[in-house]
C-alpha cells in the first residue's frame, strides 16, 4: 500500500532536523493554548495576589498582606476554609460508604447489576447546577418533596438550606447523590481485579461473607481506595457550582467555601480573590503530589 | 456451598438495589413532574406524587417568552466548537508526545502534566481579567477558546496512542507515509474509541460548565443553558419553578440520551479520568 507518492525533496533538510521541526509544529498549537489559558493565568494569580487591586484600576503592591488578611483576619475566609474541610470530610465519608455498598451489590455480571450500574451513573453525567436547582426545590421546608415525605411519617423536617446548621450537610448530600455513581464504577473496576481463587480458598476454610470482606476484599482494594480518597479530597476542595446555585454561600456564611469566596470577590477585590485562588492551587497541587506518590508505591504496573 | 440461612439474602439485596436506584432516579422524576405543573401546584403544601392538572403550558411559555432557545443554541454551538478544536489540537499534541523524539520533549511532557494539576476554579479570576482586557466578554471566542484545549484529553489520547504497535508506523513509513500520514492512516483508525471518549467527555464538561460561562457572559443572549437557567433566580434567592423545571428537563435530556447510546465511552472516560487525571 503506498499512500502517498514519493515527493521529490525540494528542501534539503537532514531527516532529524525535519523531524524535530515537524514535532514542534504539531505541538505548537497545544502549547500556545495551554500557556495562554492555563499556565499564564496560574502565574498571574500568584502575581496579582500580592497587590491590593479593584477592577476600577487602583493597584498597589502590598506583599503578603492579602494572605495575612485572609488567613488571620477575615473571618469569612476562615469560615470558608472550615466549611470546605467539613464538606470534604462528610463528602468523602458518605461517598465512600455508599459507593462501596453499591460496588459490592453491582459487582457480579448480571442483568440487575448492569441496569443498576447504568442508573447510578445517570446523575454523574447531568449538569450539576441544573440538578442542584431541582434539589433546592426538593429541600424546601414547606413544599419540598423531602419534608413532605417526612411529615407523612410524622417527622418535622429541618429547614435544610435555610438552616445555617444543616445547609452545609444538605449541599453535601446533594453532591454525594451526584457523584457516587462514578466512584461505584471505579470501585467495581478494582473489585474485578481481585483474583477469585482467594475467595475460593476462604470458602474452603469456611469463612463467612463478612470475614471475606474484611480479610480479602478490603485489603486487596487498598490501592484503589487510596486513589478514590485522594480524588474525593481534590474534588471536594473545588466544590462550587451546586453550592452557588443552591445557597449562594449562605445563609450567612454557612456554606461559603474557598471557591465561592473567591468567586464572590472577582469584581471588587482582585488581589484577595487571587490570593484565595493561589491558595486553592497549592492545596490541590499538594494532594495531587500525594496521589502520585501513593500511585507509584501502591500500584502494580499494568 | 450456599448456606440455607442465606436464602433471605437475595431478597434483602434486591431491596437495597431498588432503594439505591430509586435514590438516583427520584430527583429526575420530581423534575419531570414539576415541569408539567403550574407554579401554584408545584409549591402546593399537599403531597402529590403525580402532577396535578398536567399540561405542556410551561414548555410553551419557556420557549415562547424567554431566551431559552438562544441559550440552547449557545450551549450546542460552544460545545461543538470546543470539541472540534480540542480534537485537532489534542490529537496532534498527543501524537507528538507518544511517537516523536525531539529536543525539549521533557518540557512539553511536563507542560501537559502541570496544566493537568491546575484547577479551573483557581484560574478564573486572572482569566476573567484577561477577557475584560481583550474585550472578549459576551463573545463566543471568550466562551470557547479558554476551554478549547484539555491537558487531560492530551494525556488520555497519548496513553491510548502508545498502545498501538510501533511496527505499524514503521511499515507505513517504508511504504512512503510521512509523519502526518502515519497519524491519519495508522494512529487515528486504531484509536477511534479513545478519540470518541475524549469528544464525549469534552461535550459533557462544556455542557455542564457553570463557573466559566457565568463569568464571561453578562448579557442574557450570550448565556449557556446552566447559566441561563440559574439566572431565573430572582433577587430574593427564589426560583420560578414553573420555568426552571421544564428548562432543567430540556438541559438534562440531551446528555442523558447521549449517555444511554454511548454508555461505554462515558464510563471509560470518566473512570479513567478520575483515576489517572
Interface residues (C-beta under 8 A of the other chain):
Chain A: X1 X2 X3 X4 X5 X6 X19 X20 X22 X23 X24 X26 X27 X29 X30 X31 X33 X34 X35 X37 X38 X39 X40 X41 X42 X44 X45 X48 X55 X98 X101 X102 X105 X106 X112 X115 X116 X118 X119 X120 X121 X122 X123 X124 X125 X126 X127 X128 X129 X130 X131 X133 X134 X135 X136 X137 X138 X140 X142 X143 X145 X148 X149 X151 X152 X177 X181 X182 X183 X185 X186 X189 X203 X224 X227 X228 X231 X234 X238 X240 X241 X244 X245 X248 X250 X259 X262 X263 X266 X270 X273 X274 X277 X278 X280 X281 X284 X285 X288
Chain B: X1 X13 X14 X16 X17 X20 X21 X23 X24 X25 X26 X27 X28 X30 X31 X34 X42 X43 X44 X45 X47 X88 X89 X90 X92 X93 X95 X96 X97 X100 X101 X102 X103 X105 X108 X111 X112 X114 X115 X117 X118 X119 X120 X121 X122 X123 X124 X125 X126 X127 X128 X129 X130 X132 X145 X146 X147 X148 X149 X151 X154 X172 X175 X176 X177 X178 X179 X181 X185 X204 X207 X208 X210 X211 X215 X225 X226 X229 X230 X233 X237 X239 X241 X244 X245 X247 X248 X251 X252 X255 X256 X258 X259 X260 X263 X266 X267 X270 X271 X274 X275
